[in-house]
Amino acid sequence: MKKISFLSVMILTIFTLILSACGTSKENTEEGKNGSGDESKKTIRVVTDAAYAPFEYMDKDKIVGFDADFIKAVAKEAGYQMELVHVGWDPIFVEIEGKLADVAISSITINDERKQSYDFSLPYFLSTNKILVPKGSDIKSAEDLKDKVVAVQNGTTGQEVVEALLGKNNKNIKKFENNNLAILELTSGGADAVVADNGVVEAYAANNPDQKLEVLTDSGTFSAEFYGLMFPKGSELKADFDKAIKKVFEDGTYTKIYKEWFGQEPDLETIQAEQEKQ
């Protein structure tokens, strides 16, 4: 999914760390889900960028989506109350690094670069970039993008893979603030294709059949990615949430949420195999 701009993080860090004395969460005096009576459990602050349907987006004044339902289930299983807050993409990293928030969930790809600054939960979602094109397009694979105009969301792994194909400064790569704008560029005739996470483009094509779009897979070019919850380095929450993630996978909760948002069975075998590597 999306990656963070180093410069943006540095600027936002300087600003937001001034507020760090305000703290991140309040103590929860209620018992957890399992009735442990552990009053040290707190109401945690969970941050997201709610502009990435169907994972997280705003429905009036409420954050909804697959990630929203997933984190609620996991927090409940772990025995925590939570407050889910839309802060935007770059501020997610600033809040977690500055310990202004306890957890981030926003379709965040786990990679080695991010692991240097943050802790991650066990993987909970298998993703890969795919290509969204009009039906009947002569684009059939990633190789066919090389002489086409391609729209991407700026700062994402979709942008990275397209730049690897076309060249970093190629004028045919159009970068947008979010995927909605990238897809609008495609449907209005300003681009030949969009490259983005499979969950995003598949949901858009399925929910907008009148626009006659299709999604192309190129597993030889686009490698698998795994999303994880992101914590401050050394967070004590990680162990509780890893245990809870395993439980919601095992008891069918994860599959139920996945099917509600994507209309199909998740690839549990692949995700759980990746979990075992951690």
N, C-alpha and C positions, 0 to 999 in steps of 0.2 A: 504494500500500500504506500502511504505517503512517507516521505522522509523530511527531516527538519533542516532548515537553513541554519548553519552555524552562526552567521551574523545576527539573524533574527533572535536566536536563543540568547546571545550575549547581551543584546540591547534590552530584551524583555527581562532577563535575569537581573540586570542592574536596577531596573525599575521595581520589579515585584519583590525582590528580596528585602526591600525596605519595609515591606509589610509583614515580614516573616514573624515578627514578635506577636502578631495577632493570633497565631496558632492555626491549626488545620481542622480541628474537630472538637466536638464536645463529648463529655463522658455520658455513656448510656447506662442508666440505672435499672433498665429492664433486663430480665433474663433473656438469654439467647434462645434460639429455636429449639435446642435440645434440652432446655430447662436446666442448664448447669448452674444458674444463679451466679455466674461469674460477673461481678459488677465492674471488673476492669475492662470489659468489652466496651468499645466506644462507638459512637455514631461516626462513621468514616465519610470523608469527602471524596467523591469519585468524579473525575473530570472527563469531559469528552468534547469532540467537535461534532455537534449535531447537524451536519450538513452532508451526510454520506449515506443516503438511502440505498438499500433497506436496512443498513446496519444501525445507524443512529440519525434521526432527523426530528425536526420540530413538527408536531401536530398541534397547531394553535400554541398554547404555552406549555405543552408537555413533550418531553423527550421520549420518543418511541423507537422501536426497531429491534432487530435481532440482538444486537449487543446490549441494549437496554434490558430486555427480558432475561438475557443470559446472566448479566451481572447481578440482577435482582435475585435470581435463583441461587447463584453461588454465594452471595453475601448472606442470604437467609440460611443456607446450609452451613456456612461457617459460623453463624451465630452473631452476625453484625447487623445493626441498623445502618442505613446509608442515605446519603444525599447525592443525587446525580445532577451535575451542573454542566451546562454548555459554556465553554470558555473560548472555543476556537482552537485551531490546530497548533500553532507555535506555542501558545500559552500552556498547553498540556505539558510540554517538556519542561518549561520553566517552573511550573507549579510542582511537578514531581521532583525535579532536581533540587529545588529550594525547600522541599518538604512543606509546601503550602497545601498540598493535597496528598491523600493517602494512596490512591489508586487511579490509574488512567485506563480507560477502555475506549478505543476509537479505531478499530480495524488496524491495529499497530503491528506491523510486521516485525518479528523477532529477527535480529541480525547481529553479527559480531560487533559492528561499530556501536550500536546502541547498548549492547551489553557492557561496554566499558563505562557507561555513565548511569545505567539504570539496571534494576533487577526485573526479571520477567517471570511470570507464572509458567506453568506447563502450557504447551500449545492447546488452543481450544478451537481453532478454525483453519481449515485447509483452503488456500486461495491460489489462484494463478491469474495472470493477466490474460485477457482475451480481446478479440477484435470485434467491434460493432460496425456493421456496414449495412447499406440498403440491400434488400433482396435483389438478386440479379447482378450485383457488383462483380467486376472482374478480379477483385481481390479475393484470393482463396487461402492465402497463408501470409505469414509475417514477411517473407521475402518479397511479396507483391507490394508491400508498403513503400519500397525504396524510391519510387518516383511519384508518390501520392502525397496529398496534404493530409496530415494526421493531427487530430485534436487530442490533447491530454490535459489532465489536471496537473498544474504546476507543483513540483515538489513531491511527486509520487514515484513509485517504482515503475508505473506505466510510462512516465516521462523518461526514466532511465533506460528502459529497454528500447524505446523508440529512438532515443539519441544514440544508442549503441548500433542501431540499424542504419539510421539516416545521417548520423553525424551530429555532434552536440550543438552546433550553431546553424543547423540547416533551417533555412527560411520556411520550409514546408511543415515544420513542427509548430503548431499553434498551441500555446499554453494558456490555460484558464484557471481562475480561482477555484472552481469546483467542477465536478463532472457534469452537473446539470447544464452548465454553460458550454462545456465541450460537446455534449450531445446535441444541444441546440444548434451549435455551429454545423454539425453534421446534417441535421434534419432541415436546416435552412439552406443547404447547398454550399456552405463555406469550407467544408472538409470532406474528404473521401472516406474517412474512417475515424473511429475513436478507439483508443487502447486504454483499458481500465480493468480493475478487478472483476473477476467472473461474476461475483454476486451482484455487482452494480449493473453491469451491462445485461446480464441475463434477466434480472428483474425488470429493467426498463423495457426490453424487447417484449417480454411476456405481458406486461401491464399496458403496453401501447401497441396493440396489434394493428391498428389503423395506419401506423407509420411504416409498416412493412419493413422491419429491420431483422437482421439475423446475426447470430453470434458465432464467430469462428474460433476454433481451438488450434493452437500450434504448440504442442507440448515439447517439440524439439527446440523451440526458440525461447519459450516462456517457462521458466522453471517454477516448481511449487514453492509457495511461501506459507508460513504459519503465523497466525496472529496470537498474541498473548496479552495478558494484563500487565501493565507496567507499574513498578513500584520504585520508591527512592532506594538507593543503594543501602543494603543492610536492613531493609524493612522486616519487622517481625511478622507482618501480615502474610508474607509469601507462603510460609508453611501451612497456615490455616487455609488459605485460598487454594493451594495446590491440592490439599486433601479434599476440599469441597468440590473442586473441578472433577476430580476422579469420581466422586460420589454421584454427581449429576450426570456424568457419562454412563455410569453403571446402572443407575436406577431408571433410565429412560427419559429423564427430564430434558436432557440435551436434545435427544432425537425429536421429542415433542415440539420444543421451541424451534428447532431447525425446520421441521416440516411445516410449521405454521407460517414461517417467513419465506421459505424457498420452494415449498411444494414438492419436495423430494427427500429421500433418505440421505443422511450425511454419510460420508466415507469414514465411519468410525475406525475401521481397521488401520487405515493410514495415519489418522490423527493419534490414535492410541499407541501405535508403534513409535511415532515421533515422541510422544510423552515418555515412553520407556527409555529413550536415549538421554533424557535430561538428568 
